[in-house]
Amino acid sequence: MKSVVILSAGAVAADVAARVHDSPLATEITVADIDVDRARRVVRSLGLPEESARQVDAADPASVRAVVQGADLVFNGIGPYFRFGLIAVREAVAAGAHYVDICDEYDVAHALVTDADLDTEARSKGIVVLTGMGSSPGLSNLLARWAVDSLDEAESVEVVIGLPLFVDLGTTINAHMLHSLTGGVTQWLDGEYVEVPAWSDPQPFELLGRGGRHEFSYWGHPEAVTLPRYLKVNRATSRFSWFQQEGNELYRSFARWGLGEDQPLTDGGVPPRQFLAAHMSSDIARAGMSVDLSGEAMVSVWHVVATGTRNGVPTTVTIEGELDLLARREVSGPGLTGLPAAMGVLEVLRGAVTARGVVAPEACFDPEIFAVPAYAQMGVHLTRRVSTVERLV
């Protein structure tokens, strides 16, 4: 009997719950959310008994502890992770439960992979803490591992992400974007973690598909944090750009004006980031901040570049995933994150993940076996280019 607790009844967590419910590996599923009525709606949609819905306050360790007690595995889909992530993982480990999340915050990922005490506790209990098991981070990490593994020796790996400017990505993701594009962010440079300004070191990249050529700058994302833990590289970075320059200028302005900060300006006040993230989901913000996307390539792109040598020859391996946002496909919306997350959960339940302690996807899965089928279901077009430099004379 395997008991799974799903923390969150949001769209992605509900998608994970449905996929796990469809598998015989989980015989008991609990869905917990601050809004218990929303949790009830999810369990009803799955045909589960009403008592499978629980209320949880992700900011209260005791509340999380009460819900995860007795679970074999905890999936944490409650964001933003910079606010709620660490409480859930610590309570899951204390309860002796495997843990999987889709954490997309660089600072939380850094706190997890460098927490020796948490890693030791998880190992001693024979459990895995699998963080960042989504699309990006998650499948993007596996593309990076695939590119690096294609080389005999790797010097660097860069994960480059490009999106069209959508002002309203939902309050939680709005907050995540503001967090990732404000202040100092972590990269792996010259063999060590270094804090650099978000938006710094813009570099041009020619995408392989319809994305075109753009400058991509540093941002805060977990790939730059976890990849050097498992791949032997001197440099691991994460870069981002909106495909519309107006979007980059908008977010740079937010950072300049202090609107991405998470501390209240006055006692009892609302942090600027929290206000702006909610405001961006309003009609007035969408009308005032949106740009004309007509004629633009409506694609999301995950572009990975690894440099090093193969057979003694300088070689660059580029792997790109491109998602057509307008195409009809089997998996869309929440499933783009929910599918890889559920696949990770099921692999842990199946016993296929043998790693113990705190790990990221690139430490657990073969890219060709795991990522390629996932991308195929998602309708993501994968392209690879291998470039070499040979001295002729």
C-alpha positions in Angstrom: 0.0 0.0 0.0 1.5 3.4 -1.1 0.1 6.6 0.4 0.7 9.8 -1.6 0.0 13.3 -0.2 -0.5 16.0 -2.8 0.2 19.5 -1.3 -1.9 22.0 -3.3 -5.1 21.7 -5.2 -4.0 24.1 -7.9 -4.0 23.3 -11.6 -0.6 21.6 -11.8 -1.1 19.6 -8.6 -4.5 18.5 -9.7 -3.0 17.3 -12.9 -0.3 15.3 -11.0 -3.0 13.9 -8.7 -5.0 12.7 -11.7 -2.0 11.0 -13.3 -0.9 9.4 -10.1 -4.5 8.2 -9.5 -4.6 6.5 -12.9 -1.6 4.4 -11.8 -2.0 1.3 -9.5 1.2 2.3 -7.7 -0.7 4.7 -5.4 -3.4 3.1 -3.3 -4.3 6.1 -1.2 -4.2 9.8 -2.3 -4.7 12.8 -0.1 -5.0 16.3 -1.6 -4.4 19.2 0.8 -4.8 22.9 0.2 -5.3 26.1 2.2 -8.7 26.2 0.4 -10.2 22.9 1.5 -13.2 23.4 -0.8 -10.8 23.4 -3.7 -9.2 20.2 -2.4 -12.6 18.6 -2.2 -13.3 19.5 -5.8 -10.1 17.7 -6.9 -10.8 14.5 -4.9 -14.4 14.5 -6.2 -13.2 14.7 -9.8 -11.1 11.7 -9.1 -13.9 9.7 -7.4 -12.0 9.7 -4.1 -13.8 9.8 -0.7 -14.5 13.3 0.8 -12.0 12.6 3.6 -9.2 12.5 1.1 -9.4 16.3 1.1 -7.5 18.1 3.8 -6.8 21.6 4.8 -3.1 22.7 5.1 -1.4 26.0 5.8 1.9 25.8 4.0 3.3 28.5 6.2 2.7 26.6 9.4 5.0 23.6 10.0 2.6 22.0 12.4 -0.2 22.1 9.8 2.1 20.5 7.2 3.3 17.9 9.7 -0.3 16.8 10.5 -1.1 16.3 6.8 2.1 14.4 5.7 2.3 12.1 8.7 2.2 8.5 7.6 2.7 9.3 3.9 5.0 7.2 1.7 5.5 10.1 -0.7 4.8 13.8 -0.6 4.4 15.9 -3.7 4.6 19.6 -3.0 3.0 21.8 -5.6 2.6 24.9 -3.3 4.2 28.0 -4.6 5.8 30.4 -4.6 8.6 28.1 -3.3 10.6 31.1 -2.0 7.9 31.4 0.5 6.7 27.9 1.2 9.2 25.4 -0.2 11.5 24.7 2.7 8.8 24.0 5.3 7.2 21.3 3.3 10.4 19.4 2.4 11.7 19.4 6.0 8.4 18.1 7.4 8.3 15.4 4.7 11.8 14.2 5.6 11.0 14.4 9.3 8.0 12.1 8.6 10.2 9.6 6.7 8.4 10.2 3.4 9.9 10.5 -0.1 9.5 14.0 -1.4 9.1 15.4 -5.0 8.5 19.0 -6.0 8.6 21.3 -9.0 10.6 24.1 -7.2 11.6 26.7 -9.7 13.4 29.1 -7.3 17.2 29.2 -7.5 17.7 30.2 -3.9 15.5 27.4 -2.5 17.3 24.9 -4.8 20.6 26.2 -3.5 19.4 25.9 0.1 18.3 22.3 -0.5 21.4 20.9 -2.3 23.8 22.5 0.1 21.9 21.4 3.3 24.2 18.6 4.5 22.0 17.9 7.5 18.9 17.4 5.5 20.7 15.3 3.0 22.1 13.1 5.8 18.7 12.7 7.5 17.1 11.7 4.2 19.9 9.2 3.4 19.6 7.7 6.9 15.9 7.2 6.4 16.4 5.7 3.0 14.3 8.4 1.2 14.8 10.6 -1.7 14.2 14.4 -1.9 13.7 15.0 -5.6 13.6 18.7 -6.3 12.8 20.6 -9.5 10.9 17.7 -11.2 8.9 19.8 -13.7 9.4 21.0 -17.2 12.0 23.8 -16.4 13.6 22.9 -14.1 13.3 19.2 -14.7 13.3 18.2 -18.3 15.6 21.1 -19.1 18.1 19.6 -16.7 18.0 16.3 -18.6 18.6 18.1 -21.8 21.7 19.7 -20.2 22.9 16.3 -19.0 22.3 14.8 -22.4 24.4 17.5 -24.0 27.2 17.2 -21.5 27.2 13.4 -21.7 27.7 13.7 -25.5 31.2 15.2 -24.8 34.3 13.4 -23.5 35.1 16.4 -21.4 32.8 19.4 -20.8 33.8 22.9 -19.9 30.5 24.6 -19.7 26.7 24.2 -20.0 24.2 27.0 -20.5 20.4 26.7 -20.2 18.7 29.4 -22.2 15.0 30.0 -21.9 12.9 32.2 -24.2 9.2 33.1 -24.0 6.8 35.5 -25.7 5.7 38.2 -23.3 2.5 37.2 -21.5 1.8 39.8 -18.8 -0.5 37.5 -16.8 1.0 34.1 -16.1 -1.0 33.7 -12.9 -0.2 35.3 -9.6 2.2 32.6 -8.4 4.2 32.5 -11.7 4.2 36.3 -11.9 5.8 36.3 -8.4 8.3 33.7 -9.5 9.3 35.7 -12.6 9.8 38.9 -10.5 11.9 36.9 -8.0 14.0 35.4 -10.8 14.6 38.7 -12.5 15.4 40.9 -9.6 18.5 41.5 -7.5 21.4 39.0 -7.2 21.1 35.5 -8.7 23.3 32.5 -8.4 25.4 31.0 -11.3 28.2 28.5 -11.4 31.3 30.4 -12.7 34.9 29.1 -12.7 34.0 26.2 -10.5 32.1 28.0 -7.7 28.8 29.6 -7.0 28.8 33.3 -7.7 26.1 35.9 -7.1 25.6 38.1 -10.2 23.0 40.8 -11.0 19.9 39.6 -12.8 19.9 40.8 -16.4 23.7 41.0 -16.5 26.1 39.6 -19.1 23.7 39.6 -22.1 24.9 37.2 -24.8 23.5 36.5 -28.3 22.1 33.0 -29.1 20.8 31.8 -32.4 17.9 29.4 -31.6 17.5 26.3 -33.8 13.9 26.7 -34.6 11.5 29.6 -35.1 12.7 31.6 -32.0 15.3 33.5 -34.0 18.3 35.4 -32.5 18.1 37.2 -29.2 20.3 38.3 -26.3 19.8 36.2 -23.2 20.9 37.4 -19.7 21.5 35.9 -16.4 18.4 35.1 -14.3 17.8 33.1 -11.2 16.8 29.5 -12.0 17.7 26.1 -10.4 19.5 24.6 -13.4 22.6 26.8 -12.7 22.5 25.6 -9.1 21.9 21.8 -9.4 23.8 20.9 -12.7 27.3 21.4 -11.3 26.4 19.1 -8.4 26.2 16.2 -10.8 28.0 17.2 -14.0 31.7 18.0 -14.1 31.7 21.5 -15.6 33.5 24.7 -14.7 30.6 26.8 -15.8 26.9 26.3 -15.5 24.5 29.2 -16.2 20.9 29.9 -16.7 19.8 32.7 -19.0 16.4 34.2 -20.0 14.8 36.6 -22.4 11.3 37.6 -23.4 11.2 37.5 -27.2 9.8 41.0 -27.3 12.3 43.6 -26.2 9.4 45.6 -24.5 9.1 42.7 -22.1 12.7 42.9 -21.1 12.5 46.6 -20.6 9.4 46.2 -18.5 10.9 43.7 -16.1 14.2 45.7 -15.9 12.1 48.7 -14.9 10.3 46.7 -12.3 13.7 45.7 -10.8 15.0 49.3 -11.0 11.9 50.7 -9.3 12.2 48.1 -6.5 8.9 46.4 -7.5 10.4 43.0 -7.4 11.4 43.2 -3.8 9.8 40.9 -1.2 10.0 43.1 1.9 7.2 45.4 2.9 8.0 49.1 2.6 6.0 49.9 5.8 5.1 47.9 8.9 2.1 45.8 8.0 2.4 46.7 4.4 2.3 44.4 1.4 5.6 43.6 -0.3 5.9 45.2 -3.7 6.4 41.9 -5.4 3.2 40.4 -3.9 1.2 43.5 -5.0 2.7 43.6 -8.5 2.2 39.8 -9.0 -1.5 40.2 -8.2 -1.8 43.4 -10.1 -0.4 41.8 -13.3 -3.4 39.4 -13.2 -5.9 42.3 -13.4 -7.6 43.6 -16.5 -6.0 47.1 -16.2 -2.5 45.6 -16.1 -3.0 43.3 -19.0 -4.4 46.2 -21.0 -1.6 48.6 -20.0 1.5 46.2 -20.1 0.7 43.9 -23.0 2.4 44.2 -26.4 1.2 43.3 -29.8 2.2 39.6 -30.5 0.6 39.4 -34.0 3.1 38.1 -36.5 5.4 36.8 -33.7 6.5 33.2 -33.4 4.4 31.9 -30.6 6.8 29.4 -29.1 8.5 28.6 -25.8 12.1 27.5 -26.2 14.5 25.6 -23.9 17.9 25.8 -25.5 20.9 24.1 -24.0 24.5 24.6 -25.1 27.4 22.4 -23.8 31.0 23.1 -24.8 34.1 20.8 -24.4 35.9 18.2 -26.4 35.1 14.9 -28.1 37.8 12.7 -29.5 40.2 15.5 -28.6 38.4 18.0 -30.9 36.7 21.2 -29.6 33.0 20.4 -29.8 29.7 22.2 -29.0 26.5 20.3 -28.5 23.2 22.2 -28.7 19.9 20.6 -27.9 16.7 22.6 -28.1 13.1 21.9 -27.2 10.5 24.2 -28.9 6.8 24.2 -28.0 4.3 25.7 -30.4 1.9 27.5 -28.0 -0.9 27.6 -30.6 -0.8 24.0 -31.8 -3.4 21.4 -30.6 -1.6 18.8 -28.6 -2.3 15.9 -26.2 -0.8 17.7 -23.2 -1.3 21.4 -22.6 -1.5 24.0 -19.8 -0.9 22.5 -16.4 0.1 19.2 -17.9 3.3 20.7 -19.3 4.6 20.7 -15.8 2.3 18.0 -14.3 3.3 15.3 -16.8 7.1 15.2 -15.9 6.2 15.8 -12.2 3.9 12.8 -12.2 6.4 10.7 -14.1 8.9 11.5 -11.4 6.5 10.6 -8.6 5.6 7.3 -10.2 9.3 6.4 -10.8 9.9 7.0 -7.1 6.9 4.9 -6.1 8.0 2.1 -8.5 11.4 2.0 -6.8 13.2 3.0 -10.0 14.9 6.0 -8.4 17.7 4.5 -6.3 19.3 7.7 -5.3 18.9 8.8 -1.7 19.2 12.1 -0.1 18.7 15.5 -1.8 18.9 15.2 -5.6 17.8 16.8 -8.8 16.4 15.1 -12.0 19.8 15.0 -13.7 21.0 12.7 -11.0 18.1 10.2 -11.4 17.1 9.7 -15.0 18.5 8.9 -18.4 17.6 11.8 -20.6 16.8 9.6 -23.7 14.6 7.2 -21.7 12.8 9.8 -19.6 12.8 13.2 -21.4 12.3 12.2 -25.0 9.0 10.3 -24.4 7.8 13.2 -22.1 8.6 15.8 -24.7 6.8 13.7 -27.3 3.6 13.6 -25.3 3.9 17.3 -24.7 4.3 18.1 -28.4 7.7 19.6 -27.9 9.9 19.5 -31.0 13.5 18.4 -30.1 16.5 19.4 -32.3 20.2 18.7 -31.8 23.2 20.2 -33.4 26.8 19.1 -33.0 29.5 21.6 -34.1 33.3 20.9 -34.2 36.4 22.9 -34.9 39.2 21.0 -36.7 42.6 22.4 -37.4 43.4 21.7 -41.0 47.0 23.0 -41.3 
